Amino acid sequence: MPTLENAANLRRRYSDVDLVVSCGDLPVAYLEYITTILNVPMVYVRGNHDESYEESPPGGINLHQKIFTYEGISFVGLEGSIKYNRGKIQYTQRQMNGMVRGMCLKMRLHKFQTGFYPDILVTHSPPWGIHDADDVPHRGFKGLLTFMQRYKPRYMFHGHVHTWDRRKTVVTDYEETTIMNINPYTIIEIEPRKKQ
């Protein structure tokens, strides 16, 4: 887990951050500390180790199967990892495919209202075959590939797969989407799309 930095250092280094995006598996206290010190909102999806969020969710917007727009940039989220034990925030490939299909009406309505599908897909797990690992707990979801093929988000942010080995690929382009493993953290500047 990242170490908690002192408040003055956080404010100095990250004063230009407008929004915190969490891809899961971070303690509630840590997320609340960061967002409080930086005085910014947060969006998140739950990771496979975030069962405590049910009793005590972090402040912010849970993006799971929701669309949220902040300063002209729209986010959509899908939580959890591949099912590997009896954990609550784990899904089979079939369940994730169902969640992707279940987003269809929301996605179409968003495009009808704005002219675009959401800009950023936020997930805990990576897509199948991109940034995932060979061990069962860290395999990606095939349904996320389908999501990107269909809705073409500009970015996909995920966590779950640790990047202690800095030689690992953490940014990959897939079709029209830039996929980023944001572990341990990433700062990115994104401009809102211009209306068509």
N, C-alpha and C positions, 0 to 999 in steps of 0.2 A: 504494500500500500504506500502511496506517496506520503512523504512527511508533511506535516502541517507547517507552512511557512508563517513567519510573523506578519502581522497585518500591514505594517508599513511597507515591507518588501513586496507583498502581494499587490498593494495599491500602486506602488511605483512601477513594477514590471508589467502589470496587466491593466493599467488605467484606461486603455482604449478598448477593452472588451465590452461588448454590448449585450451579450447573451451567453449563458453557459448551456452547453448541450452535453448531457450525460448518456453514455451508451450502456450504463448498468454496472453492477458489481462494485459500487462505491458506497461506503457507509453514509447514512442520512446525516450524521453530525458533520462529516467532511463536506458534503455538498452544501449544507446550510451555512457552514463557516465561509466557504468560498463565495457564495452568492451574497451573504451578508456583508463581508468585507469589501467586495467589489460593488455592492449595491446594484446588482443586475438581476434580471429574471432568469429562470432556468426552464428548459424542457428536458424530458428524460424518457427513457424506456427502462424497464426492469431487466436485470440480468438474472441468470439462473441462481445466484446466491442472494437475491434481494427479497426473500420471503418476509423479512421484517417490515418492508414497506407497507404490507397489508394493515398492520396495527399502527404504524407511525410513518406515513409517507413523507418524503421530503417536500418542502415548499416548492411549488413549480407546477408545470403542466405535464401530466402523464400522457405521452403521445400514443400509447398503444391503441392501434386501430382508430386513431383520430387525426384530424388535420388542424394545424394551428398556424396562423400567420403572424409574424412579428416584423414590423418595419418593412413590409413589402416582400418578405421572404417566407415562403410556406414550407412547413415541415409535416411529415407524416411518419408514424412509427409502428414498429412491430417488435415486441419484447421476446425475451427468452432464448434458450438454446435447444439443441437437438436433445431428445429424450435419451438419457443414459442411466437414470435410476428413478426413484419415486419422487423426485423433487417437483414442486408445484409449478415452477416457471420453466418447464421443459415440454417440448412438443415433438410429435412425430412429423415426418415429411408431409404426410397426409393432412395433419392438423394445420400446419403452416400453409399448405396449398389452399385449404379452406379459408384461412384468415385473409390470404391475398385475394381470393375470389370475393370474399365478404366485403372488401373495400371498394368494389367496383362502383356502386352507386355514389358513394361519397366522393370518389375520384372524379367521376363524370360531372357531378354537381359542381365541384370545385372548378373544373375546367370550363363549364358553362358560365359560371359567375366571373371568372378571372381571365379566361382565355388560355390558361395553362394548367397542366397537372402540377402538383406540388414540386418545389425545387429540390428538397432534400429528404431522402429516406433515412431515418435514424433507426438502427437495429442494434441488438446486442450481438447477435451472431453474424458471421460473414456469409456471403452466398456460397453455394456449392462450388468447389474447385477454385475459388479465389480467396486467398489469404486464410483458408481453413487449414486444418491439420489432419493427419492420418488417424489419430486416436478418436474414438467415438465421441467423447464429450465436446470435442472441438471441430467436428465436421460442420460444414455449412448447410444451408437450406436451398434446395432446388427452387422452391417457390419464390425466393428473392430474385433469382434470374428471370423468372417469368414476370415478376413485378417490374423489373427494369426494362425488359423488352416491351412490355405493354405501355408503361406510363413514362418512361424515359426521364427520370429525375436528373437534374444536373449533377447532383452528388449523392453518394450513399456513405454515411458514417456508421462504422461499427466498432465494437470493442472485442471482448471475450478472448481473443487469441493474443497472448502476451508477446511483446516484441523486445524481450531482453537482448536477443541477438539482433543487433542493428543492421545485419546483412540481409535480414528478411525484407521482402517486398511489402511495403505498406501503402502504396498508391498504385492503382491499376485502373486503366480505362476499359470499360466494357460497354460496347455499343455507344450510346450517347451519355453514359454516366461515368463520372470519376469516383471510384470506390476508394475510401480511405479508412485504414485501421488507425483510429485516433489514439491508441494506447501509447504511452501513458497519458499524453495530452497533445493537442494540436491547436494551433491558432490559425484561423483562416479568415480571409476577408472576402465577402461575397456581396456583389451588387445586385439589387433587385432587377428583375427583368422589366423591360419596357413593354407596355401594353401594345398588342398587335393592332 
